[in-house]
Each structure stands twice: as C-alpha cells, then as structure tokens.
Amino acid sequence: MAVPLLQSPLVAWTTNFYARATADAAKYNLSVAQLSAYTTVHEAYLAAAAALTASDASSTRSKALREARDAARDALLPLAREYYKLILASTSISDADKTLIGVHVPKRPTSVTAPTSQAKMDIEAVVGRTVKGRIHRDDGESKRGKPTNVIGAKVYSYVGSSYPSDPALWAYQGDFTKGDFTVTFDATVPAGAQVWLACSWYTRTALTGPISMPVTTFLQFAGVAAQAKPMTIAA
C-alpha cells in the first residue's frame, strides 16, 4: 500500500495527510519548507480534481480540465511519495501515528519459538513389524490440530524391555505432518519384541519441543492395543 493513484482515494488520502501534517508538523518531522511545498501541490490538485468532478457532473466532460487534473496529480505524487517514505522510515514516529496520517505500516514478522507443550501418542494397531497410531495435542486443549507454529512431529523408537534416558539411544523414524503415523521396524527386530515410541513437535524452522511420554507395545502378526506407561525421557 502506498499513495493512491485514482482521484477519489487520492483526494481523501492527501486531504487527511495535509490536515494531520499541518496540525502537528513536528510529530511527523516535517519542516516549514516541506509543508509549504506540499501545500502548493496539494491545493492545486484539490482544485483541479474538484473542477473536473463538477464538469463531469454537468456532462460537459472537459478534456482540458482532465489534463489539468492529471498535471496537478503528477506534481503532487512525487512529493507525497517522498514524504510517505520519510515518515515510514522514521523510528521516532509511532506506528499508530503513521497509520493515522495514511502511511501503511507493514506487519513485522513474529519470531517463532520452540514448542513448549508435549505431544501425545496413541498406538492403534500393530501388524507384523508395523506400528500404526495417532499423534495429537496433550495440553488440555482440543485433540484436533497442532499447537501454534507447529507443522508436524518427529517420531523416535527404541527396542527393549525398558527405554533409555539418553535421547541419543533412540532411533529417528521420520517426520509426520498429519495426525496419523506408521513406523515399520527392521526385519532384524523379531516378532514379539517390545518396542517404545515417542515424539516431539517441530516448527517450520526445525525447532523441536519436549519429548512426549513414551508408549510401548509388542511387535505381532495381528493388531494389538498399545500399552502406554506414564514415563518421560530425561533431557
């Protein structure tokens, strides 16, 4: 967004800009000379625009008046854009005051921090060496969707009767951006082996949250229910 080009919005914009600038020039860092220069082109444009509007309303549609309006606009725009940029770049003018005078302040990107909440895993089926389940929120909110700025979950596994506290001993199984996940263990892992699964939320910038409560089950050749244990992995 910048200084408008069409007559109606430009008339409204320059009228507001001029009124606020002249009411408090110091707030907008505009000198007497700058205001004087703007007054000249502003008033000339308003007069030319008003004359053309009156002409069009009476159906005379004067070419000369349209050309005069265009010339006045072409004289106004360079100065209006110059002051627009000066005000936008100023660090001493508040965003609220910039908005009031008609200068659009772009939204500043917000910094993305690492997730603070744990995810929760539910194991829904085990077929052979393949474990299927679902990842969802575990923060007291709806189980649908993901926390703010989170795009998926990283899943980890461990084979053994009890899981280790050292995160480095867990095997990374991949990123899952949907609620469902599927992990297939290597053929070297025998049927009946106890396996553990855990996950952590991650953001688009690869920041990860705390590890979830691990869940455990046994590799089978038919679907079985998950056996979750209320334990956590030490950081």
C-alpha positions in Angstrom: 0.0 0.0 0.0 1.2 3.5 -0.8 -0.1 6.8 -2.1 -3.3 6.2 -4.1 -3.4 6.9 -7.8 -7.1 7.2 -8.5 -8.8 10.5 -8.0 -11.3 9.7 -5.3 -8.9 7.8 -2.9 -6.1 10.3 -3.7 -8.3 13.2 -2.7 -9.2 11.5 0.5 -5.6 10.5 1.2 -4.0 13.9 0.6 -6.7 15.7 2.5 -6.1 13.6 5.6 -2.3 13.7 5.2 -2.3 17.5 4.8 -4.6 18.1 7.8 -2.6 15.9 10.1 0.8 17.2 8.9 -0.2 20.8 9.3 -1.8 20.1 12.7 1.4 18.7 14.1 4.3 19.0 11.7 6.9 18.3 14.5 5.3 14.9 15.2 5.9 13.9 11.6 9.4 15.5 11.3 8.2 17.9 8.5 9.8 21.3 8.2 8.1 24.6 7.4 9.6 24.5 3.9 8.4 21.0 3.3 4.8 21.9 4.4 4.9 24.9 2.2 5.9 22.9 -0.8 3.2 20.3 -0.1 0.6 23.0 0.4 1.2 24.2 -3.1 0.8 20.9 -4.9 -2.0 19.7 -2.5 -4.2 22.7 -3.1 -3.6 22.8 -6.8 -4.6 19.1 -7.1 -7.8 19.5 -5.0 -8.8 22.5 -7.1 -8.2 20.6 -10.4 -9.9 17.5 -9.1 -13.0 19.5 -7.9 -13.2 21.3 -11.3 -13.1 18.0 -13.2 -15.7 16.5 -10.9 -18.0 19.4 -11.4 -17.5 19.3 -15.2 -18.3 15.5 -15.3 -21.4 16.0 -13.2 -22.7 18.6 -15.7 -21.9 16.1 -18.5 -19.6 18.6 -20.2 -16.5 16.3 -19.7 -13.8 18.8 -20.5 -10.6 17.4 -21.9 -8.7 20.5 -20.8 -9.9 20.0 -17.2 -8.9 16.4 -17.2 -5.4 17.2 -18.5 -5.1 19.9 -15.8 -6.2 17.4 -13.1 -3.6 14.9 -14.4 -0.9 17.5 -14.5 -1.7 18.5 -10.9 -1.7 14.9 -9.8 1.7 14.3 -11.4 3.1 17.3 -9.5 1.6 16.0 -6.2 2.6 12.4 -6.3 6.4 12.7 -6.2 6.3 14.9 -3.1 3.6 12.8 -1.5 5.7 9.6 -2.1 8.8 11.3 -0.8 7.1 12.3 2.5 5.4 8.9 2.7 8.8 7.2 2.6 10.3 9.6 5.1 7.5 9.0 7.6 7.5 5.2 7.1 11.3 5.0 7.7 11.2 7.2 10.8 11.9 5.5 14.1 10.7 8.4 16.1 7.1 8.3 14.7 4.9 5.6 16.3 3.1 3.1 14.1 -0.2 4.4 15.3 0.7 8.0 14.1 2.0 6.6 10.8 -1.3 4.8 10.3 -3.3 7.9 11.2 -1.6 10.0 8.5 -2.2 7.4 5.9 1.2 5.6 5.9 0.8 1.8 5.8 3.0 0.1 8.3 3.8 -3.5 7.1 3.3 -6.2 9.7 6.6 -7.2 11.3 7.3 -11.0 11.3 7.0 -12.5 14.7 9.7 -14.7 15.9 8.9 -18.4 16.1 9.9 -20.1 19.4 10.3 -23.8 20.1 7.1 -25.6 21.1 6.6 -25.8 24.8 3.9 -28.4 25.0 4.3 -32.2 24.7 2.5 -34.2 22.0 0.7 -37.4 22.9 0.9 -40.7 21.0 -1.8 -43.4 20.8 -0.9 -46.7 19.3 -3.9 -48.0 17.3 -2.7 -51.2 15.6 0.3 -53.5 15.3 0.6 -55.7 12.2 3.8 -57.7 12.0 6.6 -55.2 12.5 4.5 -52.2 11.6 3.0 -50.0 14.3 0.3 -47.5 13.4 -1.0 -44.8 15.6 -2.0 -41.2 16.1 -0.3 -38.1 17.4 -2.3 -35.3 19.0 -2.2 -32.5 21.5 -1.8 -33.2 25.2 -2.1 -29.7 26.6 -5.7 -29.8 27.8 -7.0 -28.3 24.6 -8.8 -29.9 21.7 -7.1 -33.1 20.4 -7.5 -31.8 16.9 -4.9 -29.8 15.1 -1.4 -28.8 16.3 -0.1 -26.0 18.6 0.6 -22.6 17.1 3.6 -22.6 14.6 3.9 -26.4 14.8 3.8 -28.2 11.4 4.4 -31.8 12.5 6.0 -34.3 14.9 9.3 -36.1 14.9 9.0 -39.8 15.9 11.6 -41.9 17.6 11.7 -45.5 18.6 13.6 -47.9 20.9 13.7 -51.7 21.1 14.0 -53.2 24.6 12.3 -54.1 27.8 12.7 -50.5 29.1 13.6 -47.4 27.3 16.8 -45.4 27.9 17.0 -42.0 29.5 19.6 -40.9 26.9 17.9 -39.4 23.9 20.9 -40.3 21.7 20.0 -44.0 22.0 16.6 -43.6 20.4 16.2 -44.2 16.6 14.8 -41.4 14.5 11.8 -42.7 12.4 10.8 -39.6 10.5 8.7 -36.5 10.4 4.9 -36.8 10.3 2.8 -33.7 9.4 -0.5 -35.5 9.7 -2.1 -36.9 12.8 -1.5 -40.5 11.8 1.9 -42.1 11.8 3.2 -45.5 10.7 6.5 -47.0 11.8 7.9 -50.2 10.3 10.7 -51.8 12.2 13.6 -53.5 10.5 13.5 -57.3 9.8 16.2 -57.8 12.4 13.7 -57.0 15.1 11.9 -60.2 15.9 8.1 -60.7 16.3 7.2 -60.4 20.0 9.9 -57.8 20.7 8.9 -54.9 22.9 9.2 -51.5 21.3 8.9 -48.0 22.5 7.8 -44.9 20.6 7.9 -41.2 21.5 7.7 -37.9 19.6 8.2 -34.2 19.7 6.5 -31.3 18.0 8.6 -29.3 15.5 8.2 -25.9 13.7 8.9 -24.9 10.1 12.3 -23.6 11.3 13.1 -27.1 12.8 12.8 -26.0 16.4 11.6 -29.0 18.5 9.6 -29.3 21.7 9.9 -31.6 24.6 9.7 -35.4 24.1 6.3 -36.9 24.6 5.5 -39.6 27.2 6.8 -42.9 25.6 4.3 -45.6 24.7 5.1 -49.3 24.4 3.8 -52.3 22.6 5.0 -55.7 21.2 5.5 -56.5 17.5 3.0 -59.1 16.4 1.3 -60.6 13.4 -2.1 -59.2 14.3 -3.4 -55.8 15.6 -3.0 -55.3 19.3 -3.7 -52.4 21.6 -0.9 -50.1 22.8 0.3 -50.3 26.4 1.2 -46.8 27.5 3.4 -46.2 30.5 3.5 -42.9 32.4 7.2 -42.3 32.0 9.3 -39.5 30.4 12.6 -39.3 28.8 15.3 -37.4 30.6 16.5 -34.3 28.8 
